[in-house]
């Protein structure tokens, strides 16, 4: 019996994987996975030796690129010293990573609770918010995704929540700052910011004294790459201050340099009460998530029980990978590179929008961007991005195609040549979208 992928063909890898494992968010009979056997930098290879340019950083988490030797070495060295201790004990990488996060998170967010991923981070933020405020209700947005666990899925506003309902009670959803498809019927030049003022209406209807926290993604990820207006985050912060509500920024996807700053909220000089994070904290090398809380919240638990924790919280291997990841961000200037190449990316996307009638809108911040496809620019009827799947895969480009969105979020280590090459492939693919939209 064969045990290793080195002796298996791509067809055998796919067959065995499909036969014995389940794929997330998929109709199992339709999955057609790439059998990946190697990766380096911004590329990965399948079992047949075909190379793919990773234009989505896998799930927008592999920020430093594949197989970075510093992170691989850190994991190996930590495994040689100490693979695991339970979370009641202290370890060197745990304390070191906590200190490093305190140095890069905004304002007085100086203490971290470590878990295993983004959904867990949001679960723990829910618990902390309710314990700290002694309130039960939570506000989140409709075009949002906060994770697939029970509480995180309740926060989630999109259709992925529906099959799991009824979910955790107490969550109220509000509309988003989605300027391209404004729920209030405005255009950017006529906007009255009802996307903000209606949140206050909801607060008053639900009772400010009942609301523990507002959860928002720093920049909305899989639900449209929605970059809010510049006054959005500051005004929501002011609303929270007015009513004594905690503000939680979910930076699982938008954090760690993805937008050209450490965290998306840094673009608007806003200090939330908590930041939830995962993905880029270890770039997927080892599972890790965290909730970083403000000093008042941390001090609250000095003499009260923090009722959170799992066996693998603060895992030494994961924390060691986190330390190495943060060192790579800083020493290799990856956040600065994301900001610089974000300018190139934004200009290129605007040029594609001008060339292709099937492109309704483009949105971008740093190396975090999406192309929204439509059949008609007037009606804005969505055009499924899956139309492009075969072309992109055939031309060696891997990215996320979500609904009518084409994600462009490559690793932060990408160079301008590779960035332009990948954009060229997408530009060619958009000719297919133009034809699908009935434009010749």
ChimeraX attribute file (.defattr): number of C-alpha atoms within 10 A of each C-alpha:
attribute: neighborCount
match mode: 1-to-1
recipient: residues
	/A:1	3
	/A:2	7
	/A:3	7
	/A:4	8
	/A:5	14
	/A:6	11
	/A:7	11
	/A:8	13
	/A:9	14
	/A:10	19
	/A:11	13
	/A:12	14
	/A:13	21
	/A:14	17
	/A:15	14
	/A:16	10
	/A:17	14
	/A:18	16
	/A:19	10
	/A:20	7
	/A:21	9
	/A:22	12
	/A:23	11
	/A:24	8
	/A:25	7
	/A:26	9
	/A:27	9
	/A:28	13
	/A:29	7
	/A:30	7
	/A:31	13
	/A:32	10
	/A:33	13
	/A:34	16
	/A:35	19
	/A:36	19
	/A:37	15
	/A:38	14
	/A:39	17
	/A:40	12
	/A:41	18
	/A:42	25
	/A:43	21
	/A:44	21
	/A:45	18
	/A:46	16
	/A:47	20
	/A:48	12
	/A:49	12
	/A:50	12
	/A:51	18
	/A:52	22
	/A:53	22
	/A:54	26
	/A:55	25
	/A:56	25
	/A:57	26
	/A:58	19
	/A:59	17
	/A:60	27
	/A:61	26
	/A:62	26
	/A:63	34
	/A:64	29
	/A:65	23
	/A:66	24
	/A:67	17
	/A:68	17
	/A:69	11
	/A:70	14
	/A:71	25
	/A:72	16
	/A:73	15
	/A:74	20
	/A:75	22
	/A:76	15
	/A:77	14
	/A:78	18
	/A:79	14
	/A:80	9
	/A:81	10
	/A:82	11
	/A:83	14
	/A:84	15
	/A:85	16
	/A:86	14
	/A:87	18
	/A:88	10
	/A:89	8
	/A:90	12
	/A:91	18
	/A:92	10
	/A:93	21
	/A:94	24
	/A:95	15
	/A:96	14
	/A:97	24
	/A:98	21
	/A:99	15
	/A:100	15
	/A:101	20
	/A:102	18
	/A:103	13
	/A:104	15
	/A:105	23
	/A:106	20
	/A:107	15
	/A:108	17
	/A:109	24
	/A:110	20
	/A:111	21
	/A:112	24
	/A:113	20
	/A:114	28
	/A:115	29
	/A:116	19
	/A:117	21
	/A:118	27
	/A:119	26
	/A:120	28
	/A:121	27
	/A:122	31
	/A:123	23
	/A:124	24
	/A:125	27
	/A:126	23
	/A:127	16
	/A:128	23
	/A:129	25
	/A:130	18
	/A:131	19
	/A:132	18
	/A:133	17
	/A:134	13
	/A:135	17
	/A:136	18
	/A:137	21
	/A:138	25
	/A:139	23
	/A:140	25
	/A:141	23
	/A:142	17
	/A:143	24
	/A:144	28
	/A:145	26
	/A:146	29
	/A:147	22
	/A:148	17
	/A:149	16
	/A:150	18
	/A:151	23
	/A:152	23
	/A:153	24
	/A:154	29
	/A:155	33
	/A:156	25
	/A:157	22
	/A:158	17
	/A:159	12
	/A:160	16
	/A:161	19
	/A:162	13
	/A:163	8
	/A:164	14
	/A:165	12
	/A:166	10
	/A:167	17
	/A:168	13
	/A:169	13
	/A:170	16
	/A:171	20
	/A:172	19
	/A:173	20
	/A:174	15
	/A:175	19
	/A:176	22
	/A:177	20
	/A:178	19
	/A:179	19
	/A:180	17
	/A:181	12
	/A:182	17
	/A:183	13
	/A:184	15
	/A:185	11
	/A:186	15
	/A:187	12
	/A:188	12
	/A:189	6
	/A:190	8
	/A:191	13
	/A:192	12
	/A:193	17
	/A:194	18
	/A:195	20
	/A:196	19
	/A:197	13
	/A:198	14
	/A:199	21
	/A:200	17
	/A:201	12
	/A:202	15
	/A:203	21
	/A:204	14
	/A:205	9
	/A:206	15
	/A:207	12
	/A:208	18
	/A:209	16
	/A:210	17
	/A:211	27
	/A:212	28
	/A:213	27
	/A:214	27
	/A:215	27
	/A:216	25
	/A:217	25
	/A:218	25
	/A:219	26
	/A:220	23
	/A:221	23
	/A:222	21
	/A:223	16
	/A:224	23
	/A:225	24
	/A:226	25
	/A:227	20
	/A:228	16
	/A:229	14
	/A:230	10
	/A:231	11
	/A:232	16
	/A:233	23
	/A:234	17
	/A:235	14
	/A:236	19
	/A:237	19
	/A:238	15
	/A:239	20
	/A:240	22
	/A:241	12
	/A:242	10
	/A:243	16
	/A:244	15
	/A:245	25
	/A:246	24
	/A:247	25
	/A:248	27
	/A:249	28
	/A:250	32
	/A:251	28
	/A:252	29
	/A:253	28
	/A:254	32
	/A:255	29
	/A:256	31
	/A:257	26
	/A:258	30
	/A:259	29
	/A:260	26
	/A:261	21
	/A:262	20
	/A:263	25
	/A:264	26
	/A:265	25
	/A:266	16
	/A:267	15
	/A:268	13
	/A:269	12
	/A:270	18
	/A:271	21
	/A:272	25
	/A:273	24
	/A:274	29
	/A:275	31
	/A:276	30
	/A:277	29
	/A:278	30
	/A:279	25
	/A:280	28
	/A:281	30
	/A:282	26
	/A:283	28
	/A:284	24
	/A:285	22
	/A:286	21
	/A:287	21
	/A:288	29
	/A:289	30
	/A:290	29
	/A:291	27
	/A:292	28
	/A:293	25
	/A:294	21
	/A:295	15
	/A:296	12
	/A:297	20
	/A:298	18
	/A:299	12
	/A:300	13
	/A:301	14
	/A:302	9
	/A:303	7
	/A:304	10
	/A:305	9
	/A:306	15
	/A:307	10
	/A:308	13
	/A:309	15
	/A:310	12
	/A:311	11
	/A:312	17
	/A:313	22
	/A:314	32
	/A:315	23
	/A:316	26
	/A:317	25
	/A:318	31
	/A:319	30
	/A:320	27
	/A:321	29
	/A:322	33
	/A:323	23
	/A:324	23
	/A:325	26
	/A:326	21
	/A:327	15
	/A:328	16
	/A:329	21
	/A:330	11
	/A:331	9
	/A:332	12
	/A:333	14
	/A:334	23
	/A:335	23
	/A:336	19
	/A:337	20
	/A:338	29
	/A:339	20
	/A:340	15
	/A:341	20
	/A:342	23
	/A:343	14
	/A:344	16
	/A:345	25
	/A:346	19
	/A:347	13
	/A:348	16
	/A:349	23
	/A:350	16
	/A:351	13
	/A:352	22
	/A:353	20
	/A:354	13
	/A:355	14
	/A:356	17
	/A:357	22
	/A:358	29
	/A:359	28
	/A:360	22
	/A:361	19
	/A:362	22
	/A:363	19
	/A:364	24
	/A:365	25
	/A:366	26
	/A:367	32
	/A:368	29
	/A:369	28
	/A:370	26
	/A:371	26
	/A:372	26
	/A:373	29
	/A:374	25
	/A:375	23
	/A:376	18
	/A:377	14
	/A:378	8
	/A:379	9
	/A:380	17
	/A:381	14
	/A:382	19
	/A:383	22
	/A:384	19
	/A:385	21
	/A:386	17
	/A:387	16
	/A:388	19
	/A:389	16
	/A:390	10
	/A:391	17
	/A:392	19
	/A:393	14
	/A:394	11
	/A:395	16
	/A:396	17
	/A:397	21
	/A:398	25
	/A:399	24
	/A:400	22
	/A:401	20
	/A:402	16
	/A:403	16
	/A:404	21
	/A:405	26
	/A:406	24
	/A:407	26
	/A:408	29
	/A:409	30
	/A:410	32
	/A:411	29
	/A:412	31
	/A:413	21
	/A:414	22
	/A:415	14
	/A:416	14
	/A:417	9
	/A:418	15
	/A:419	19
	/A:420	14
	/A:421	13
	/A:422	22
	/A:423	19
	/A:424	14
	/A:425	15
	/A:426	22
	/A:427	18
	/A:428	14
	/A:429	18
	/A:430	24
	/A:431	18
	/A:432	18
	/A:433	24
	/A:434	21
	/A:435	13
	/A:436	17
	/A:437	19
	/A:438	12
	/A:439	14
	/A:440	9
